[in-house]
Amino acid sequence: MAHSLSPECTPLKIAYDSCFNAWFEGYLQPAPRGISSQERLKRMELKRKEYDERCGKLWEDYRACLQKAVKDSGLTDMLKEARLENPLTSIPPPDSGKSPA
């Protein structure tokens, strides 16, 4: 796994990445055939709760470390400027597979 923006955040990143990858593997398992829409929704909600319980705290700790690292490195102003110059007002459509001209 790659290092984080700040060396202090790398252990948190590794812990979160490991948790997320284990959770996501289970999330990707197909739902049993023949279950109702309501059962699918219930399964999705259980997966969300499972993520929150297992990985939520790790994510919050890692995110807080990253935010501090961004601030400490002076990137906050650069990010604000970039967002002003190129605001993401909508999600771009998926690439149609065409190569750039």
CYANA upper distance limits for C-alpha pairs under 8 A (distance plus 0.5 A):
  1 MET  CA     14 ILE  CA      7.48
  3 HIS  CA      7 PRO  CA      7.71
  3 HIS  CA     10 THR  CA      5.97
  3 HIS  CA     13 LYS  CA      8.15
  4 SER  CA      9 CYS  CA      6.34
  4 SER  CA     10 THR  CA      5.29
  4 SER  CA     13 LYS  CA      6.95
  5 LEU  CA      9 CYS  CA      7.62
  5 LEU  CA     10 THR  CA      8.23
  5 LEU  CA     66 LEU  CA      7.49
  5 LEU  CA     69 ALA  CA      7.62
  6 SER  CA     10 THR  CA      7.21
  6 SER  CA     66 LEU  CA      7.85
  6 SER  CA     69 ALA  CA      6.57
  8 GLU  CA     65 CYS  CA      8.20
  9 CYS  CA     13 LYS  CA      6.63
  9 CYS  CA     62 TYR  CA      6.96
  9 CYS  CA     65 CYS  CA      6.28
  9 CYS  CA     66 LEU  CA      7.20
 10 THR  CA     14 ILE  CA      6.62
 11 PRO  CA     15 ALA  CA      6.71
 12 LEU  CA     16 TYR  CA      6.56
 12 LEU  CA     58 LEU  CA      7.43
 12 LEU  CA     61 ASP  CA      7.57
 12 LEU  CA     62 TYR  CA      5.76
 13 LYS  CA     17 ASP  CA      6.35
 13 LYS  CA     62 TYR  CA      6.55
 14 ILE  CA     18 SER  CA      6.57
 15 ALA  CA     19 CYS  CA      6.76
 15 ALA  CA     58 LEU  CA      7.53
 16 TYR  CA     20 PHE  CA      6.46
 16 TYR  CA     55 CYS  CA      7.02
 16 TYR  CA     58 LEU  CA      5.88
 16 TYR  CA     59 TRP  CA      6.46
 16 TYR  CA     62 TYR  CA      7.80
 17 ASP  CA     21 ASN  CA      6.42
 18 SER  CA     22 ALA  CA      6.73
 19 CYS  CA     23 TRP  CA      6.68
 19 CYS  CA     54 ARG  CA      7.59
 19 CYS  CA     55 CYS  CA      6.32
 20 PHE  CA     24 PHE  CA      6.35
 20 PHE  CA     51 TYR  CA      8.18
 20 PHE  CA     55 CYS  CA      6.96
 21 ASN  CA     25 GLU  CA      6.63
 22 ALA  CA     26 GLY  CA      7.31
 23 TRP  CA     27 TYR  CA      6.74
 23 TRP  CA     50 GLU  CA      8.44
 23 TRP  CA     51 TYR  CA      7.08
 24 PHE  CA     28 LEU  CA      6.62
 25 GLU  CA     29 GLN  CA      7.31
 27 TYR  CA     47 LYS  CA      7.15
 31 ALA  CA     35 ILE  CA      8.18
 31 ALA  CA     40 ARG  CA      7.77
 35 ILE  CA     39 GLU  CA      6.49
 35 ILE  CA     40 ARG  CA      7.23
 36 SER  CA     40 ARG  CA      6.78
 37 SER  CA     41 LEU  CA      6.72
 38 GLN  CA     42 LYS  CA      6.70
 39 GLU  CA     43 ARG  CA      6.60
 40 ARG  CA     44 MET  CA      6.70
 41 LEU  CA     45 GLU  CA      6.70
 42 LYS  CA     46 LEU  CA      6.70
 43 ARG  CA     47 LYS  CA      6.75
 44 MET  CA     48 ARG  CA      6.72
 45 GLU  CA     49 LYS  CA      6.72
 46 LEU  CA     50 GLU  CA      6.54
 47 LYS  CA     51 TYR  CA      6.69
 48 ARG  CA     52 ASP  CA      6.78
 49 LYS  CA     53 GLU  CA      6.59
 50 GLU  CA     54 ARG  CA      6.51
 51 TYR  CA     55 CYS  CA      5.84
 51 TYR  CA     56 GLY  CA      6.81
 52 ASP  CA     56 GLY  CA      4.76
 52 ASP  CA     57 LYS  CA      7.94
 53 GLU  CA     57 LYS  CA      8.17
 55 CYS  CA     59 TRP  CA      6.62
 56 GLY  CA     60 GLU  CA      6.76
 57 LYS  CA     61 ASP  CA      6.65
 58 LEU  CA     62 TYR  CA      6.62
 59 TRP  CA     63 ARG  CA      6.38
 60 GLU  CA     64 ALA  CA      6.56
 61 ASP  CA     65 CYS  CA      6.76
 62 TYR  CA     66 LEU  CA      6.70
 63 ARG  CA     67 GLN  CA      6.63
 64 ALA  CA     68 LYS  CA      6.73
 65 CYS  CA     69 ALA  CA      6.65
 66 LEU  CA     70 VAL  CA      6.57
 67 GLN  CA     71 LYS  CA      6.72
 68 LYS  CA     72 ASP  CA      6.44
 69 ALA  CA     73 SER  CA      6.45
 70 VAL  CA     74 GLY  CA      6.87
 70 VAL  CA     75 LEU  CA      5.77
 70 VAL  CA     76 THR  CA      6.60
 71 LYS  CA     75 LEU  CA      6.56
 71 LYS  CA     76 THR  CA      5.96
 74 GLY  CA     78 MET  CA      8.16
 75 LEU  CA     79 LEU  CA      6.61
 76 THR  CA     80 LYS  CA      6.76
 77 ASP  CA     81 GLU  CA      6.64
 78 MET  CA     82 ALA  CA      6.61
 79 LEU  CA     83 ARG  CA      6.63
 80 LYS  CA     84 LEU  CA      6.78
 81 GLU  CA     85 GLU  CA      6.67
 82 ALA  CA     86 ASN  CA      6.41
 82 ALA  CA     87 PRO  CA      8.16
 83 ARG  CA     87 PRO  CA      5.30
 83 ARG  CA     88 LEU  CA      7.88
